[in-house]
Amino acid sequence: MKEVLFKTGGILIVIGAVLPIFLPDVAPFVFAVGALLFAPIQINDIYEGKNLIIRRLRRQQVFGAMMLLVTATLMLTQHFDLPPFRGAEWEITLLIAVVLEVYTVFRIDHEQQKEQ
């Protein structure tokens, strides 16, 4: 069940990130649902090994998941025109989150293969 929610959240995040081009009124809600499904599962995933590199990468991954939640919040504040953020600040936080998530996924996989 957890894996299904995690994958569904990831798919909704990608759809919600692309939707502002086509349906800007729906995009914040799709992205927010995806972030709320994806981020808590990734944040609560615990690495119990002793590899310091993977521990550091997990901290970066958790920060990336938190940035996805910040992005969802900023998208919603833009949608509802709430102060202090009314522009496209969410694009910056999304870029940070994407870079961290993509980097850590590949590096953690590489480090785990090196351990074996």
JOMOGI-V457317 format. One record per residue. N is the residue number from 0. RES is the residue in one letter. PSI is psi in whole degrees, 0 to 359 (NA if undefined). NEAR is the number of other ideal C-beta (glycine too) atoms within 8 Angstrom. Layout:
n = {N | N}
res = {RES | RES}
psi = {PSI | PSI}
near = {NEAR | NEAR}
//
This chain:
n = {0 | 1 | 2 | 3 | 4 | 5 | 6 | 7 | 8 | 9 | 10 | 11 | 12 | 13 | 14 | 15 | 16 | 17 | 18 | 19 | 20 | 21 | 22 | 23 | 24 | 25 | 26 | 27 | 28 | 29 | 30 | 31 | 32 | 33 | 34 | 35 | 36 | 37 | 38 | 39 | 40 | 41 | 42 | 43 | 44 | 45 | 46 | 47 | 48 | 49 | 50 | 51 | 52 | 53 | 54 | 55 | 56 | 57 | 58 | 59 | 60 | 61 | 62 | 63 | 64 | 65 | 66 | 67 | 68 | 69 | 70 | 71 | 72 | 73 | 74 | 75 | 76 | 77 | 78 | 79 | 80 | 81 | 82 | 83 | 84 | 85 | 86 | 87 | 88 | 89 | 90 | 91 | 92 | 93 | 94 | 95 | 96 | 97 | 98 | 99 | 100 | 101 | 102 | 103 | 104 | 105 | 106 | 107 | 108 | 109 | 110 | 111 | 112 | 113 | 114 | 115}
res = {M | K | E | V | L | F | K | T | G | G | I | L | I | V | I | G | A | V | L | P | I | F | L | P | D | V | A | P | F | V | F | A | V | G | A | L | L | F | A | P | I | Q | I | N | D | I | Y | E | G | K | N | L | I | I | R | R | L | R | R | Q | Q | V | F | G | A | M | M | L | L | V | T | A | T | L | M | L | T | Q | H | F | D | L | P | P | F | R | G | A | E | W | E | I | T | L | L | I | A | V | V | L | E | V | Y | T | V | F | R | I | D | H | E | Q | Q | K | E | Q}
psi = {316 | 319 | 321 | 316 | 320 | 312 | 320 | 317 | 317 | 318 | 317 | 327 | 313 | 315 | 316 | 332 | 332 | 331 | 332 | 338 | 321 | 313 | 79 | 340 | 336 | 332 | 314 | 326 | 319 | 315 | 318 | 318 | 316 | 317 | 323 | 336 | 320 | 308 | 311 | 324 | 317 | 323 | 321 | 353 | 122 | 135 | 120 | 9 | 183 | 0 | 116 | 328 | 316 | 324 | 317 | 316 | 324 | 321 | 319 | 323 | 319 | 319 | 320 | 320 | 322 | 325 | 330 | 321 | 321 | 319 | 316 | 319 | 315 | 324 | 319 | 323 | 326 | 318 | 316 | 3 | 50 | 140 | 161 | 350 | 124 | 357 | 216 | 39 | 332 | 333 | 325 | 314 | 326 | 318 | 316 | 314 | 316 | 315 | 314 | 315 | 313 | 315 | 311 | 325 | 313 | 321 | 320 | 317 | 317 | 316 | 323 | 325 | 325 | 324 | 323 | NA}
near = {4 | 6 | 6 | 7 | 10 | 12 | 8 | 10 | 16 | 10 | 9 | 14 | 13 | 9 | 11 | 17 | 10 | 8 | 13 | 9 | 5 | 6 | 7 | 9 | 5 | 8 | 13 | 12 | 9 | 12 | 17 | 13 | 11 | 17 | 15 | 11 | 13 | 15 | 13 | 8 | 12 | 11 | 9 | 6 | 7 | 4 | 7 | 3 | 7 | 3 | 8 | 6 | 8 | 12 | 10 | 8 | 12 | 12 | 8 | 11 | 14 | 10 | 9 | 15 | 14 | 10 | 13 | 15 | 11 | 10 | 14 | 13 | 9 | 12 | 15 | 12 | 11 | 14 | 9 | 6 | 6 | 7 | 4 | 3 | 10 | 8 | 5 | 6 | 9 | 11 | 7 | 8 | 12 | 12 | 8 | 10 | 14 | 9 | 9 | 13 | 12 | 8 | 9 | 13 | 9 | 8 | 10 | 12 | 8 | 8 | 12 | 9 | 7 | 6 | 7 | 4}
//
